[in-house]
Amino acid sequence: MSSDAFIFPGQGSQFPGMGKDLADNFACAREVFQEADDAIGFNLSRLCFEGPEDQLKLTANTQPAILATSVAALRVVQVETGSRPVLVAGHSLGEYSALVAANAISFADAVRTVRARGTFMQEAVPVGVGAMAAILGVEPEILAAICEEAAQGEVVSPANFNSPGQIVIAGHADAVNRAIELAKAKGYRKAMLLPVSAPFHCRLMTPAGERLQTALEAVPVSPLQVPVVSNVEARGNSDQSRVKELLVKQVSAPVRWEESVGHMVKQGISRFVEIGPGKVLSGLVKRIEKSCETRNVDDVISLKSLL
């Protein structure tokens, strides 16, 4: 598996029952969920396994839940295959899972940090003030111009460059809605609001980044055992002194996922193994680079397929 990259999902992959199959069948997965419960003083494992869905969707819960499920799946993959990836990367929140995979940050520190990160991001913008929308089939330059026209003194900008023709924008709700109408008027009919609780990865998240920077001061960072492809720069980082800086910038900077996948392919990656709930990233990889093999691991059946 020397040409593999491990990739880790972010928010939007959560669902009740995630991680339960692996926890029921592997001690190493159960240990991860127990460690998460202990680290944050909250029964996160029950929320992952049983819901309720409305609580799981709250970003302060979603972020540690996805991280715990991803790391539980990672531990199972490591124990069952002994494989070591060439590169690791994660989409938004998934970058924390990637850093745990690179042994840069301990899992306990990561789960506490993302619990705080979710709270900071939610509190940066009151519910209903911000929004995000997916605009399909539009070129980045055209969408940037649409956002500029729609802003009218408010914030709206590209937030996720997910794959060719799939870009997400974020900002003030009114500005996002104006951008949707402008896009439709220009012939881009597939423009829709997303069911999210805050406008992630835009300038409105700057206060959350400042609070995150303070929270990260107490988190030790170890030398990275494998490069982590950062969302901010879309290239591998092996410098432990830059890990916190990149995490802080990531909160309000766009997720450059399409470029990140392209970078990994140029580094010789031929297979992407998505580790964690769902297989959203596998679908994006296929749209970005059809020649690459994709696998995902989030339960016993998908693990057996990988093996």
Secondary structure, DSSP 4 states (H G I P E B T S, - for coil): -TTEEEEE--TT---TTTTHHHHHH-HHHHHHHHHHHHHHTS-HHHHHHH--HHHHTSHHHHHHHHHHHHHHHHHHHHHHH----SEEEESTTHHHHHHHHTTSS-HHHHHHHHHHHHHHHHHHS-TTTEEEEEEES--HHHHHHHHHHHHTTS-EEEEEEEETTEEEEEEEHHHHHHHHHHHHHTT---EEE---SS--SSGGGHHHHHHHHHHHTT---PPPSS-EE-TTTSSEE--GGGHHHHHHHHHHS-B-HHHHHHHHHHTT--EEEEESSS-HHHHHHHHH-TTSEEEEESSHHHHHHH-
